[in-house]
Amino acid sequence: MAITIIFAIVWAIVCSNMAQKRHRDPSLGAIGGLIFGIFAIIYYALAGDKNALPSQTDDWAKQIKGDK
């Protein structure tokens, strides 16, 4: 039982740090890590940076329109 609690706390800390580095809400990352464990870590590893998506979309739209 104690090892389960320790792992849950470790997952929560890791997910919180991953969420913060990816410009996402660290408290939701901690809750997700606490509840979902390794699955939340996999999500944050694949999710990428939240702020990178709009700028990439804008650049793509400008290229299509021919704007510089």
C-alpha positions in Angstrom: 0.0 0.0 0.0 2.8 2.4 0.9 4.6 1.8 -2.4 1.4 2.6 -4.3 1.1 6.0 -2.6 4.8 6.7 -3.2 4.5 5.9 -6.9 1.3 8.1 -7.2 3.1 11.0 -5.6 6.1 10.5 -8.0 3.8 10.4 -11.0 2.1 13.6 -9.8 5.4 15.4 -9.5 6.7 14.2 -12.8 3.4 15.1 -14.7 3.3 18.5 -13.0 6.8 19.3 -14.2 6.1 18.0 -17.7 2.9 20.1 -17.9 4.7 23.2 -16.8 7.5 22.8 -19.4 4.8 22.4 -22.1 2.9 25.5 -21.0 0.0 23.6 -19.6 -1.6 23.8 -16.2 0.7 22.1 -13.7 -2.0 21.5 -11.2 -4.1 19.5 -13.7 -0.9 17.6 -14.6 -0.4 16.7 -11.0 -4.0 15.5 -10.6 -3.7 13.6 -13.9 -0.4 12.0 -12.7 -1.9 11.1 -9.3 -5.0 9.5 -10.9 -3.7 8.0 -14.2 0.0 7.5 -13.4 2.1 6.3 -16.3 -0.7 7.0 -18.8 -0.6 10.7 -17.9 3.1 10.7 -18.4 2.7 9.2 -21.8 0.1 11.8 -22.6 2.3 14.7 -21.7 5.2 13.1 -23.6 3.1 13.0 -26.7 1.1 16.2 -26.2 3.9 18.7 -27.1 4.0 22.4 -26.4 0.6 24.1 -26.1 1.9 27.4 -27.5 3.6 25.9 -30.5 0.4 24.8 -32.3 -1.2 28.2 -33.1 2.0 29.8 -34.4 2.6 26.8 -36.7 -1.0 27.0 -38.0 -0.6 30.8 -38.6 2.6 30.2 -40.6 1.0 27.5 -42.6 -2.0 29.7 -43.4 0.3 32.6 -44.5 2.2 30.2 -46.8 -1.1 29.1 -48.4 -2.3 32.7 -48.9 1.1 33.8 -50.2 1.6 36.4 -47.4 5.0 37.0 -45.9 
